Amino acid sequence: MGTSLCNLNVYNPDKKEYDPGKEYFVAHIVEDWDTILENEHEHDYDRICNLAVSLSKSLDTNIVTTIYFDDDIFELSIYSSGKKKAYYYNEYGRIESKNNSAMVSMLDLDFIAAKAFRYLLKKEMFAGDAISKLSAISGLPFYIEKFMYDHMPDRLIPDKEAVLKEIEAENAKTKKKSKASDTVELLCEIPGMVVDKTIDYEDGKHGVVRVVEPSDGEIDYSHIHCYQITGDKNPTLQKIYDYKLPFEKWAPGEQSRALVNLPGTLAIYNDWECIVHEFYDEDEIAEVESIGAIPEDRYNPIKLHNVNDVLRIQSSKNLMAFDMDYQRLLLKSVKGNIITKMIDDEDNLYVITSSNILGFGYSHDFKPKDVVRLYKIPLVKENQ
């Protein structure tokens, strides 16, 4: 198990008096700030967030909350006037943030620190690096609990200058990279959204996605279009097959949207995300699945390879690729949910994304801007 902790940093230049409760200890580490630490070893994340709400309102000040779990999850939030105004959330290196400018402003950072802080808020890194570097740049103790305060008083805030130099070196390295090796190339874009990727009608059909797409402003959710990545020098998505699911036969008048694989059954969902029909019989399930089987003469054998043999991929708003020894190969931004990943013999990564996914737990309704995209991304090692 890794380290877990939570704490508050309260902006209190006027040294207003308050009582956070017997569960907490107030330390004075940074001028004009109070750091509130838990007295207990068991962490209560909800309680400390509630304390941030009440104190930010009663003291009329800004409060920074740190929640850190098992070295894998880090959330940094700022409360003001009883409300959460901005946050940064990092889970296994996947990042989400809101109101970055407000966060920088409320921390009252100078120009150099503000620029570095914004850079770090967008940088793909794991929780341990994020909490250390954001703490250094802000000048506030985030990676701290009562034991650390008592036994490591000289190691509460990391070295700001070291982090600034590291960021400067990263920026210089980025500028030196050739544009060709640093480019995410959008190869094609199709209006529509991908059918739930858990439905796999047959094995061995690499680079195939199933899409529902609009026609004359409308969309027929029973009409599934099959696209495949072509194996050319300039890959694209080519339609190789389409078929119709007889929703009206199975669930008349129910506005069926999606056919989804569930354990031991196939289920049809309507636009309210309710099951309107299920198939339990094995022969019946096989018959339904056969409707979407792509004929062999429509499928084109391709030279692309499944990335699972050579890469480990983490998907988020940014895409992270590692080799089997966890050497990071790239960090790139792509739009949408990553559906399929393939590589060619020249180490180019091809990624299909969908802005929405049609299926249970995702979306049952097409939106006007929904698209499926194919990207080409040259693999680049981080240390090059």
BELBEL-V997099 format. One record per pair of residues at least 24 apart in sequence whose ideal C-beta (glycine too) atoms are under 10 Angstrom apart, sorted by the first residue. I is the first residue (numbers start at 1). J is the second residue. D is the distance in whole Angstrom. If there is no record, write none. Layout:
i=I j=J d=D
i=I j=J d=D
This chain:
i=1 j=70 d=6
i=1 j=71 d=9
i=2 j=68 d=9
i=2 j=69 d=8
i=2 j=70 d=4
i=2 j=71 d=3
i=2 j=72 d=7
i=2 j=73 d=10
i=2 j=127 d=9
i=2 j=128 d=8
i=3 j=68 d=7
i=3 j=69 d=9
i=3 j=70 d=7
i=3 j=71 d=6
i=3 j=127 d=10
i=3 j=128 d=8
i=3 j=131 d=10
i=3 j=143 d=8
i=3 j=145 d=8
i=3 j=148 d=9
i=4 j=42 d=10
i=4 j=43 d=6
i=4 j=45 d=9
i=4 j=67 d=9
i=4 j=68 d=6
i=4 j=69 d=5
i=4 j=70 d=6
i=4 j=71 d=8
i=4 j=72 d=9
i=4 j=73 d=9
i=4 j=145 d=9
i=5 j=37 d=9
i=5 j=38 d=8
i=5 j=43 d=6
i=5 j=45 d=10
i=5 j=66 d=7
i=5 j=67 d=8
i=5 j=68 d=5
i=5 j=69 d=9
i=5 j=131 d=9
i=5 j=142 d=9
i=5 j=143 d=7
i=5 j=144 d=7
i=5 j=145 d=4
i=5 j=146 d=9
i=5 j=147 d=9
i=5 j=148 d=8
i=6 j=36 d=10
i=6 j=37 d=9
i=6 j=38 d=7
i=6 j=43 d=5
i=6 j=44 d=8
i=6 j=45 d=5
i=6 j=46 d=10
i=6 j=47 d=9
i=6 j=48 d=5
i=6 j=49 d=8
i=6 j=65 d=7
i=6 j=66 d=6
i=6 j=67 d=5
i=6 j=68 d=7
i=6 j=69 d=9
i=6 j=75 d=9
i=6 j=145 d=8
i=7 j=35 d=6
i=7 j=36 d=6
i=7 j=37 d=5
i=7 j=38 d=7
i=7 j=43 d=10
i=7 j=48 d=7
i=7 j=64 d=9
i=7 j=65 d=8
i=7 j=66 d=5
i=7 j=67 d=9
i=7 j=68 d=9
i=7 j=140 d=10
i=7 j=141 d=8
i=7 j=142 d=7
i=7 j=143 d=9
i=7 j=144 d=6
i=7 j=145 d=7
i=7 j=146 d=9
i=7 j=148 d=10
i=7 j=149 d=9
i=8 j=33 d=10
i=8 j=34 d=8
i=8 j=35 d=7
i=8 j=36 d=4
i=8 j=37 d=8
i=8 j=38 d=10
i=8 j=48 d=6
i=8 j=49 d=9
i=8 j=51 d=7
i=8 j=52 d=6
i=8 j=55 d=8
i=8 j=56 d=10
i=8 j=63 d=6
i=8 j=64 d=7
i=8 j=65 d=6
i=8 j=66 d=8
i=8 j=79 d=9
i=9 j=33 d=5
i=9 j=34 d=7
i=9 j=35 d=5
i=9 j=36 d=8
i=9 j=52 d=10
i=9 j=62 d=9
i=9 j=63 d=7
i=9 j=64 d=4
i=9 j=65 d=8
i=9 j=66 d=8
i=9 j=78 d=10
i=9 j=107 d=9
i=9 j=135 d=10
i=9 j=138 d=9
i=9 j=140 d=5
i=9 j=141 d=7
i=9 j=142 d=8
i=9 j=144 d=9
i=10 j=34 d=4
i=10 j=35 d=8
i=10 j=36 d=6
i=10 j=51 d=10
i=10 j=52 d=9
i=10 j=55 d=6
i=10 j=56 d=8
i=10 j=59 d=7
i=10 j=61 d=6
i=10 j=62 d=8
i=10 j=63 d=5
i=10 j=64 d=8
i=10 j=79 d=10
i=11 j=56 d=9
i=11 j=59 d=9
i=11 j=61 d=5
i=11 j=62 d=5
i=11 j=63 d=7
i=11 j=64 d=8
i=11 j=78 d=10
i=11 j=80 d=9
i=11 j=106 d=8
i=11 j=107 d=9
i=11 j=108 d=8
i=11 j=140 d=10
i=12 j=55 d=9
i=12 j=59 d=7
i=12 j=61 d=6
i=12 j=62 d=10
i=12 j=63 d=9
i=13 j=61 d=9
i=14 j=59 d=9
i=14 j=61 d=9
i=16 j=55 d=10
i=16 j=58 d=9
i=16 j=59 d=5
i=16 j=60 d=9
i=16 j=61 d=8
i=17 j=59 d=10
i=18 j=54 d=9
i=18 j=55 d=6
i=18 j=58 d=7
i=18 j=59 d=6
i=20 j=48 d=9
i=20 j=51 d=6
i=20 j=54 d=9
i=20 j=55 d=7
i=21 j=47 d=9
i=21 j=51 d=7
i=23 j=47 d=7
i=23 j=48 d=9
i=23 j=51 d=9
i=24 j=48 d=8
i=24 j=51 d=7
i=24 j=146 d=9
i=25 j=145 d=10
i=25 j=146 d=6
i=25 j=149 d=8
i=25 j=150 d=10
i=27 j=141 d=8
i=27 j=144 d=8
i=27 j=146 d=9
i=27 j=149 d=6
i=27 j=150 d=10
i=27 j=153 d=9
i=27 j=156 d=9
i=29 j=139 d=10
i=29 j=140 d=8
i=29 j=141 d=5
i=29 j=144 d=8
i=29 j=149 d=8
i=29 j=153 d=8
i=29 j=156 d=6
i=29 j=157 d=8
i=30 j=138 d=9
i=30 j=139 d=6
i=30 j=140 d=6
i=30 j=141 d=7
i=30 j=156 d=9
i=30 j=157 d=8
i=31 j=139 d=10
i=32 j=108 d=9
i=33 j=61 d=10
i=33 j=62 d=10
i=33 j=63 d=10
i=33 j=64 d=9
i=33 j=139 d=9
i=33 j=140 d=6
i=33 j=141 d=9
i=34 j=59 d=10
i=34 j=61 d=10
i=34 j=63 d=9
i=35 j=64 d=10
i=35 j=66 d=10
i=35 j=140 d=8
i=35 j=141 d=6
i=35 j=142 d=10
i=35 j=144 d=7
i=35 j=149 d=8
i=35 j=156 d=9
i=36 j=63 d=9
i=36 j=65 d=10
i=37 j=141 d=9
i=37 j=144 d=7
i=37 j=145 d=6
i=37 j=146 d=5
i=37 j=147 d=9
i=37 j=148 d=9
i=37 j=149 d=6
i=37 j=150 d=10
i=38 j=145 d=7
i=38 j=146 d=6
i=39 j=146 d=6
i=40 j=146 d=9
i=41 j=145 d=9
i=41 j=146 d=9
i=41 j=147 d=8
i=43 j=67 d=8
i=43 j=68 d=9
i=43 j=69 d=8
i=43 j=145 d=8
i=45 j=69 d=8
i=45 j=75 d=9
i=49 j=75 d=9
i=49 j=77 d=8
i=49 j=79 d=8
i=49 j=84 d=8
i=51 j=79 d=10
i=52 j=77 d=7
i=52 j=78 d=9
i=52 j=79 d=4
i=52 j=80 d=10
i=52 j=82 d=9
i=52 j=84 d=8
i=53 j=79 d=6
i=53 j=81 d=10
i=53 j=82 d=5
i=53 j=83 d=7
i=53 j=84 d=8
i=54 j=79 d=9
i=54 j=82 d=7
i=55 j=79 d=8
i=55 j=82 d=9
i=56 j=80 d=5
i=56 j=81 d=6
i=56 j=82 d=6
i=56 j=83 d=8
i=56 j=84 d=9
i=56 j=85 d=9
i=57 j=81 d=6
i=57 j=82 d=3
i=57 j=83 d=8
i=58 j=82 d=9
i=61 j=106 d=10
i=62 j=86 d=10
i=62 j=103 d=10
i=62 j=105 d=10
i=62 j=106 d=5
i=62 j=107 d=8
i=62 j=108 d=9
i=63 j=106 d=9
i=64 j=103 d=9
i=64 j=106 d=8
i=64 j=107 d=7
i=64 j=138 d=8
i=64 j=140 d=6
i=64 j=142 d=8
i=65 j=142 d=10
i=66 j=131 d=7
i=66 j=134 d=9
i=66 j=135 d=8
i=66 j=140 d=9
i=66 j=141 d=9
i=66 j=142 d=5
i=66 j=143 d=8
i=66 j=144 d=8
i=66 j=145 d=10
i=67 j=131 d=10
i=67 j=142 d=10
i=68 j=127 d=7
i=68 j=128 d=9
i=68 j=130 d=10
i=68 j=131 d=6
i=68 j=142 d=8
i=68 j=143 d=7
i=68 j=144 d=10
i=68 j=145 d=9
i=69 j=127 d=8
i=70 j=127 d=9
i=71 j=126 d=8
i=71 j=127 d=6
i=71 j=128 d=5
i=71 j=131 d=9
i=72 j=126 d=8
i=72 j=127 d=6
i=72 j=128 d=9
i=73 j=127 d=6
i=74 j=125 d=10
i=74 j=126 d=9
i=74 j=127 d=4
i=74 j=128 d=8
i=74 j=129 d=9
i=74 j=130 d=5
i=74 j=131 d=5
i=74 j=132 d=10
i=74 j=134 d=9
i=74 j=142 d=8
i=74 j=143 d=9
i=75 j=127 d=9
i=75 j=131 d=10
i=76 j=103 d=8
i=76 j=107 d=10
i=76 j=121 d=9
i=76 j=130 d=8
i=76 j=131 d=8
i=76 j=134 d=6
i=76 j=135 d=9
i=76 j=138 d=9
i=76 j=140 d=10
i=76 j=142 d=7
i=77 j=103 d=9
i=78 j=102 d=7
i=78 j=103 d=6
i=78 j=104 d=10
i=78 j=105 d=10
i=78 j=106 d=5
i=78 j=107 d=7
i=79 j=106 d=9
i=80 j=106 d=7
i=86 j=121 d=10
i=88 j=117 d=10
i=88 j=120 d=9
i=88 j=121 d=6
i=88 j=122 d=10
i=88 j=130 d=8
i=88 j=131 d=10
i=88 j=134 d=7
i=89 j=127 d=10
i=89 j=130 d=10
i=90 j=121 d=10
i=90 j=124 d=9
i=90 j=125 d=8
i=90 j=126 d=7
i=90 j=127 d=5
i=90 j=128 d=10
i=90 j=129 d=9
i=90 j=130 d=5
i=90 j=131 d=8
i=90 j=134 d=9
i=91 j=126 d=10
i=91 j=127 d=7
i=91 j=316 d=9
i=92 j=126 d=7
i=92 j=127 d=8
i=92 j=314 d=7
i=92 j=316 d=9
i=92 j=320 d=10
i=93 j=124 d=6
i=93 j=125 d=6
i=93 j=126 d=5
i=93 j=127 d=8
i=93 j=129 d=9
i=93 j=130 d=9
i=93 j=314 d=6
i=93 j=316 d=8
i=93 j=318 d=9
i=93 j=320 d=6
i=93 j=328 d=10
i=93 j=331 d=9
i=94 j=124 d=8
i=94 j=126 d=10
i=94 j=314 d=7
i=94 j=315 d=8
i=94 j=316 d=4
i=94 j=317 d=8
i=94 j=318 d=8
i=94 j=320 d=9
i=95 j=121 d=8
i=95 j=122 d=7
i=95 j=123 d=8
i=95 j=124 d=6
i=95 j=125 d=8
i=95 j=127 d=10
i=95 j=130 d=8
i=95 j=316 d=7
i=95 j=317 d=7
i=95 j=318 d=7
i=96 j=316 d=8
i=96 j=317 d=8
i=97 j=121 d=5
i=97 j=122 d=8
i=103 j=134 d=10
i=103 j=138 d=9
i=104 j=137 d=10
i=104 j=138 d=9
i=107 j=134 d=10
i=107 j=137 d=9
i=107 j=138 d=5
i=107 j=139 d=9
i=107 j=140 d=8
i=108 j=138 d=10
i=108 j=139 d=10
i=109 j=137 d=7
i=109 j=138 d=7
i=109 j=139 d=8
i=110 j=139 d=10
i=112 j=137 d=9
i=112 j=160 d=10
i=112 j=164 d=7
i=113 j=137 d=5
i=113 j=138 d=7
i=113 j=139 d=8
i=113 j=160 d=8
i=113 j=163 d=10
i=113 j=164 d=8
i=114 j=138 d=10
i=115 j=164 d=10
i=115 j=167 d=9
i=116 j=160 d=9
i=116 j=163 d=7
i=116 j=164 d=6
i=116 j=166 d=10
i=116 j=167 d=5
i=116 j=168 d=9
i=117 j=167 d=10
i=119 j=167 d=6
i=119 j=170 d=8
i=119 j=171 d=8
i=120 j=163 d=8
i=120 j=167 d=7
i=122 j=317 d=10
i=122 j=318 d=9
i=122 j=333 d=9
i=123 j=167 d=9
i=123 j=170 d=8
i=123 j=318 d=9
i=123 j=331 d=9
i=124 j=314 d=9
i=124 j=316 d=8
i=124 j=317 d=9
i=124 j=318 d=5
i=124 j=319 d=9
i=124 j=320 d=6
i=124 j=328 d=9
i=124 j=331 d=5
i=124 j=332 d=9
i=124 j=333 d=9
i=125 j=320 d=10
i=125 j=331 d=9
i=126 j=320 d=10
i=129 j=163 d=10
i=131 j=158 d=9
i=132 j=157 d=10
i=132 j=158 d=5
i=132 j=159 d=10
i=132 j=163 d=8
i=133 j=158 d=7
i=133 j=160 d=9
i=133 j=162 d=9
i=133 j=163 d=5
i=133 j=164 d=10
i=133 j=166 d=8
i=133 j=167 d=8
i=134 j=158 d=9
i=134 j=163 d=9
i=135 j=160 d=9
i=135 j=163 d=9
i=136 j=160 d=5
i=136 j=161 d=9
i=136 j=162 d=7
i=136 j=163 d=4
i=136 j=164 d=8
i=136 j=166 d=10
i=137 j=163 d=6
i=137 j=164 d=8
i=137 j=167 d=9
i=170 j=382 d=10
i=173 j=382 d=9
i=173 j=383 d=9
i=173 j=384 d=9
i=176 j=384 d=10
i=177 j=380 d=7
i=177 j=384 d=8
i=178 j=378 d=10
i=178 j=380 d=9
i=180 j=378 d=7
i=181 j=330 d=10
i=181 j=378 d=5
i=181 j=379 d=9
i=181 j=380 d=5
i=181 j=384 d=8
i=182 j=330 d=9
i=182 j=332 d=9
i=182 j=377 d=10
i=182 j=378 d=8
i=182 j=380 d=7
i=183 j=332 d=9
i=183 j=376 d=8
i=183 j=377 d=8
i=183 j=378 d=7
i=184 j=319 d=9
i=184 j=330 d=9
i=184 j=332 d=5
i=184 j=333 d=7
i=184 j=334 d=6
i=184 j=335 d=10
i=184 j=349 d=10
i=184 j=351 d=9
i=184 j=375 d=6
i=184 j=376 d=8
i=184 j=377 d=5
i=184 j=378 d=9
i=185 j=234 d=10
i=185 j=348 d=9
i=185 j=350 d=10
i=185 j=374 d=9
i=185 j=375 d=7
i=185 j=376 d=4
i=185 j=377 d=7
i=185 j=378 d=9
i=186 j=334 d=9
i=186 j=335 d=9
i=186 j=353 d=10
i=186 j=373 d=6
i=186 j=374 d=8
i=186 j=375 d=6
i=186 j=376 d=8
i=187 j=229 d=9
i=187 j=230 d=10
i=187 j=234 d=7
i=187 j=235 d=6
i=187 j=236 d=6
i=187 j=237 d=8
i=187 j=350 d=8
i=187 j=351 d=10
i=187 j=352 d=10
i=187 j=373 d=8
i=187 j=374 d=5
i=187 j=375 d=7
i=187 j=376 d=5
i=188 j=227 d=9
i=188 j=229 d=10
i=188 j=230 d=10
i=188 j=234 d=10
i=188 j=235 d=9
i=188 j=236 d=5
i=188 j=237 d=5
i=188 j=238 d=9
i=188 j=352 d=10
i=188 j=371 d=10
i=188 j=372 d=9
i=188 j=373 d=7
i=188 j=374 d=5
i=188 j=375 d=9
i=189 j=237 d=9
i=189 j=335 d=10
i=189 j=353 d=10
i=189 j=371 d=5
i=189 j=372 d=7
i=189 j=373 d=5
i=189 j=374 d=8
i=189 j=375 d=10
i=190 j=225 d=9
i=190 j=227 d=7
i=190 j=236 d=10
i=190 j=237 d=6
i=190 j=239 d=9
i=190 j=352 d=10
i=190 j=354 d=9
i=190 j=370 d=10
i=190 j=371 d=6
i=190 j=372 d=5
i=190 j=373 d=8
i=190 j=374 d=8
i=191 j=215 d=10
i=191 j=219 d=9
i=191 j=366 d=9
i=191 j=368 d=9
i=191 j=369 d=9
i=191 j=370 d=7
i=191 j=371 d=6
i=191 j=372 d=8
i=192 j=219 d=8
i=192 j=225 d=7
i=192 j=227 d=9
i=192 j=354 d=8
i=192 j=355 d=9
i=192 j=356 d=9
i=192 j=358 d=9
i=192 j=366 d=7
i=192 j=370 d=6
i=192 j=371 d=7
i=192 j=372 d=6
i=193 j=219 d=9
i=193 j=336 d=9
i=193 j=337 d=9
i=193 j=354 d=5
i=193 j=355 d=6
i=193 j=356 d=4
i=193 j=357 d=6
i=193 j=358 d=5
i=193 j=359 d=10
i=193 j=362 d=9
i=193 j=363 d=7
i=193 j=365 d=9
i=193 j=366 d=6
i=193 j=367 d=8
i=193 j=370 d=4
i=193 j=371 d=8
i=193 j=372 d=7
i=194 j=227 d=9
i=194 j=336 d=9
i=194 j=337 d=8
i=194 j=339 d=5
i=194 j=340 d=9
i=194 j=352 d=8
i=194 j=353 d=9
i=194 j=354 d=4
i=194 j=355 d=9
i=194 j=356 d=8
i=194 j=357 d=6
i=194 j=358 d=7
i=194 j=359 d=9
i=194 j=362 d=9
i=194 j=370 d=9
i=194 j=372 d=6
i=195 j=221 d=9
i=195 j=224 d=6
i=195 j=225 d=9
i=195 j=226 d=10
i=195 j=245 d=10
i=195 j=258 d=7
i=195 j=259 d=8
i=195 j=260 d=9
i=195 j=292 d=9
i=195 j=339 d=10
i=195 j=354 d=9
i=195 j=357 d=8
i=195 j=358 d=5
i=195 j=359 d=7
i=195 j=362 d=10
i=196 j=258 d=6
i=196 j=259 d=8
i=196 j=260 d=6
i=196 j=261 d=8
i=196 j=269 d=10
i=196 j=357 d=6
i=196 j=358 d=6
i=196 j=359 d=2
i=196 j=360 d=7
i=196 j=361 d=9
i=196 j=362 d=7
i=197 j=337 d=9
i=197 j=338 d=10
i=197 j=339 d=6
i=197 j=340 d=8
i=197 j=352 d=10
i=197 j=354 d=9
i=197 j=357 d=7
i=197 j=358 d=10
i=197 j=359 d=8
i=197 j=362 d=9
i=198 j=260 d=7
i=198 j=261 d=5
i=198 j=262 d=9
i=198 j=357 d=9
i=198 j=359 d=7
i=198 j=360 d=9
i=198 j=361 d=10
i=199 j=224 d=10
i=199 j=258 d=9
i=199 j=259 d=7
i=199 j=260 d=7
i=199 j=261 d=5
i=199 j=266 d=9
i=199 j=289 d=8
i=199 j=292 d=8
i=199 j=358 d=10
i=199 j=359 d=8
i=200 j=261 d=8
i=200 j=289 d=9
i=200 j=292 d=10
i=201 j=226 d=9
i=201 j=243 d=10
i=201 j=261 d=10
i=201 j=288 d=10
i=201 j=289 d=5
i=201 j=290 d=8
i=201 j=291 d=9
i=201 j=292 d=5
i=201 j=293 d=6
i=201 j=294 d=7
i=202 j=289 d=9
i=202 j=290 d=10
i=202 j=292 d=9
i=202 j=293 d=6
i=202 j=294 d=7
i=202 j=296 d=10
i=202 j=299 d=9
i=204 j=299 d=9
i=204 j=301 d=10
i=205 j=240 d=9
i=205 j=293 d=9
i=205 j=294 d=6
i=205 j=296 d=10
i=205 j=299 d=6
i=205 j=302 d=10
i=206 j=231 d=10
i=206 j=299 d=9
i=206 j=301 d=9
i=206 j=302 d=6
i=206 j=303 d=10
i=206 j=304 d=7
i=206 j=305 d=8
i=206 j=306 d=6
i=206 j=340 d=8
i=206 j=342 d=7
i=207 j=231 d=8
i=207 j=235 d=9
i=207 j=237 d=9
i=207 j=238 d=10
i=207 j=299 d=10
i=207 j=300 d=9
i=207 j=302 d=6
i=207 j=304 d=6
i=207 j=305 d=10
i=207 j=306 d=9
i=207 j=340 d=6
i=207 j=341 d=10
i=207 j=342 d=5
i=207 j=350 d=8
i=207 j=352 d=8
i=207 j=374 d=10
i=208 j=237 d=10
i=208 j=240 d=8
i=208 j=241 d=9
i=208 j=294 d=7
i=208 j=299 d=7
i=208 j=300 d=10
i=208 j=302 d=10
i=208 j=340 d=8
i=208 j=352 d=10
i=209 j=237 d=8
i=209 j=339 d=6
i=209 j=340 d=6
i=209 j=352 d=5
i=209 j=353 d=10
i=209 j=354 d=8
i=209 j=372 d=7
i=209 j=374 d=9
i=210 j=241 d=9
i=210 j=242 d=9
i=210 j=243 d=9
i=210 j=292 d=7
i=210 j=294 d=9
i=210 j=339 d=10
i=210 j=358 d=9
i=211 j=237 d=9
i=211 j=239 d=9
i=211 j=242 d=9
i=211 j=339 d=10
i=211 j=352 d=10
i=211 j=354 d=8
i=211 j=358 d=9
i=211 j=370 d=10
i=211 j=371 d=10
i=211 j=372 d=6
i=212 j=257 d=9
i=212 j=258 d=9
i=212 j=356 d=10
i=212 j=358 d=6
i=212 j=366 d=7
i=212 j=370 d=9
i=212 j=372 d=10
i=213 j=239 d=10
i=213 j=242 d=10
i=213 j=366 d=8
i=213 j=370 d=9
i=213 j=371 d=10
i=213 j=372 d=8
i=214 j=366 d=6
i=214 j=368 d=8
i=214 j=370 d=9
i=217 j=368 d=9
i=218 j=366 d=9
i=219 j=257 d=10
i=219 j=358 d=10
i=219 j=365 d=9
i=219 j=366 d=5
i=219 j=367 d=10
i=219 j=370 d=9
i=220 j=244 d=8
i=220 j=245 d=10
i=220 j=247 d=9
i=221 j=245 d=8
i=221 j=247 d=7
i=221 j=255 d=9
i=221 j=256 d=7
i=221 j=257 d=5
i=221 j=258 d=7
i=221 j=259 d=9
i=221 j=270 d=10
i=221 j=271 d=9
i=221 j=358 d=7
i=221 j=364 d=8
i=221 j=365 d=9
i=221 j=366 d=8
i=222 j=246 d=7
i=222 j=247 d=5
i=222 j=248 d=8
i=222 j=250 d=10
i=222 j=256 d=7
i=222 j=257 d=9
i=222 j=258 d=10
i=222 j=259 d=9
i=224 j=259 d=9
i=224 j=291 d=9
i=224 j=292 d=6
i=224 j=358 d=9
i=225 j=372 d=10
i=226 j=292 d=8
i=226 j=294 d=6
i=226 j=298 d=8
i=226 j=299 d=9
i=227 j=352 d=8
i=227 j=372 d=7
i=227 j=374 d=9
i=228 j=294 d=9
i=228 j=298 d=9
i=228 j=299 d=7
i=228 j=300 d=6
i=228 j=302 d=7
i=228 j=340 d=10
i=229 j=300 d=9
i=229 j=302 d=6
i=229 j=304 d=6
i=229 j=340 d=8
i=229 j=342 d=6
i=229 j=344 d=10
i=229 j=350 d=6
i=229 j=352 d=7
i=229 j=374 d=7
i=230 j=300 d=7
i=230 j=302 d=7
i=230 j=304 d=9
i=230 j=374 d=10
i=231 j=300 d=7
i=231 j=301 d=8
i=231 j=302 d=4
i=231 j=303 d=5
i=231 j=304 d=6
i=231 j=342 d=10
i=231 j=344 d=8
i=232 j=302 d=9
i=232 j=303 d=9
i=233 j=344 d=9
i=233 j=346 d=10
i=234 j=376 d=9
i=235 j=302 d=8
i=235 j=303 d=10
i=235 j=304 d=8
i=235 j=342 d=9
i=235 j=344 d=8
i=235 j=348 d=9
i=235 j=350 d=6
i=235 j=374 d=7
i=235 j=376 d=7
i=236 j=374 d=7
i=237 j=352 d=7
i=237 j=372 d=7
i=237 j=373 d=9
i=237 j=374 d=5
i=238 j=300 d=8
i=239 j=298 d=10
i=240 j=294 d=7
i=240 j=295 d=9
i=240 j=297 d=10
i=240 j=298 d=5
i=240 j=299 d=6
i=240 j=300 d=7
i=241 j=292 d=9
i=241 j=293 d=9
i=241 j=294 d=5
i=241 j=295 d=7
i=241 j=297 d=10
i=241 j=298 d=5
i=241 j=299 d=8
i=242 j=292 d=10
i=242 j=294 d=10
i=242 j=298 d=10
i=243 j=291 d=6
i=243 j=292 d=6
i=243 j=293 d=9
i=243 j=294 d=9
i=244 j=291 d=8
i=244 j=292 d=10
i=245 j=288 d=8
i=245 j=291 d=6
i=245 j=292 d=8
i=246 j=288 d=9
i=246 j=291 d=8
i=247 j=276 d=9
i=247 j=277 d=9
i=249 j=277 d=10
i=250 j=276 d=8
i=250 j=277 d=5
i=250 j=278 d=10
i=250 j=279 d=8
i=250 j=288 d=8
i=251 j=275 d=9
i=251 j=276 d=4
i=251 j=277 d=4
i=251 j=278 d=10
i=252 j=276 d=10
i=252 j=277 d=10
i=255 j=364 d=9
i=256 j=364 d=10
i=257 j=358 d=7
i=257 j=359 d=9
i=257 j=360 d=10
i=257 j=363 d=9
i=257 j=364 d=4
i=257 j=365 d=7
i=257 j=366 d=9
i=258 j=357 d=9
i=258 j=358 d=5
i=258 j=359 d=5
i=258 j=360 d=7
i=258 j=362 d=9
i=258 j=363 d=9
i=258 j=364 d=6
i=259 j=288 d=7
i=259 j=289 d=9
i=259 j=291 d=9
i=259 j=292 d=9
i=259 j=358 d=9
i=259 j=359 d=8
i=259 j=360 d=10
i=260 j=358 d=9
i=260 j=359 d=5
i=260 j=360 d=5
i=260 j=361 d=9
i=260 j=362 d=10
i=261 j=285 d=9
i=261 j=289 d=9
i=261 j=359 d=9
i=261 j=360 d=9
i=262 j=360 d=8
i=267 j=360 d=7
i=269 j=358 d=10
i=269 j=359 d=8
i=269 j=360 d=6
i=269 j=361 d=10
i=269 j=364 d=6
i=270 j=364 d=7
i=271 j=364 d=5
i=271 j=365 d=6
i=272 j=364 d=8
i=273 j=359 d=10
i=273 j=360 d=7
i=273 j=361 d=8
i=273 j=362 d=10
i=273 j=363 d=9
i=273 j=364 d=6
i=274 j=364 d=10
i=275 j=360 d=9
i=302 j=342 d=8
i=302 j=344 d=9
i=302 j=350 d=10
i=303 j=342 d=10
i=303 j=344 d=7
i=303 j=345 d=7
i=304 j=340 d=10
i=304 j=341 d=10
i=304 j=342 d=4
i=304 j=343 d=7
i=304 j=344 d=6
i=304 j=345 d=9
i=304 j=348 d=9
i=304 j=349 d=10
i=304 j=350 d=6
i=305 j=342 d=6
i=305 j=343 d=5
i=305 j=344 d=7
i=305 j=345 d=8
i=306 j=340 d=9
i=306 j=341 d=8
i=306 j=342 d=7
i=306 j=343 d=8
i=307 j=340 d=9
i=307 j=341 d=4
i=307 j=342 d=6
i=307 j=343 d=5
i=307 j=349 d=7
i=307 j=350 d=9
i=307 j=351 d=9
i=308 j=341 d=8
i=309 j=343 d=9
i=310 j=343 d=7
i=310 j=347 d=9
i=310 j=379 d=10
i=311 j=341 d=8
i=311 j=343 d=7
i=311 j=347 d=10
i=311 j=349 d=8
i=311 j=379 d=8
i=313 j=338 d=7
i=313 j=341 d=6
i=313 j=349 d=9
i=313 j=351 d=9
i=314 j=338 d=9
i=315 j=339 d=9
i=315 j=341 d=9
i=315 j=351 d=9
i=315 j=353 d=9
i=319 j=349 d=8
i=319 j=351 d=7
i=319 j=353 d=9
i=319 j=375 d=9
i=319 j=377 d=7
i=321 j=349 d=6
i=321 j=351 d=10
i=321 j=377 d=8
i=321 j=379 d=7
i=321 j=380 d=9
i=322 j=382 d=10
i=323 j=379 d=9
i=323 j=381 d=9
i=327 j=381 d=7
i=327 j=382 d=8
i=327 j=383 d=8
i=328 j=380 d=10
i=328 j=381 d=8
i=328 j=382 d=5
i=328 j=383 d=9
i=329 j=377 d=10
i=329 j=378 d=10
i=329 j=379 d=5
i=329 j=380 d=7
i=329 j=381 d=6
i=329 j=382 d=7
i=329 j=384 d=10
i=330 j=377 d=7
i=330 j=378 d=8
i=330 j=379 d=6
i=330 j=380 d=5
i=330 j=381 d=8
i=330 j=382 d=8
i=331 j=380 d=9
i=331 j=382 d=7
i=332 j=375 d=8
i=332 j=377 d=5
i=332 j=378 d=9
i=332 j=379 d=10
i=332 j=380 d=9
i=333 j=375 d=10
i=334 j=373 d=8
i=334 j=375 d=5
i=334 j=377 d=8
i=335 j=371 d=8
i=335 j=373 d=6
i=335 j=375 d=9
i=336 j=370 d=9
i=336 j=371 d=8
i=336 j=372 d=8
i=336 j=373 d=6
i=336 j=375 d=10
i=337 j=362 d=8
i=338 j=375 d=9
i=339 j=372 d=8
i=339 j=373 d=10
i=340 j=374 d=9
i=341 j=375 d=10
i=341 j=377 d=10
i=342 j=374 d=10
i=343 j=377 d=9
i=343 j=379 d=7
i=344 j=376 d=9
i=346 j=378 d=8
i=346 j=379 d=9
i=347 j=378 d=7
i=347 j=379 d=5
i=347 j=380 d=9
i=348 j=376 d=6
i=348 j=377 d=7
i=348 j=378 d=5
i=348 j=379 d=7
i=349 j=375 d=8
i=349 j=376 d=7
i=349 j=377 d=4
i=349 j=378 d=7
i=349 j=379 d=6
i=350 j=374 d=7
i=350 j=375 d=7
i=350 j=376 d=6
i=350 j=377 d=8
i=351 j=375 d=5
i=351 j=376 d=8
i=351 j=377 d=6
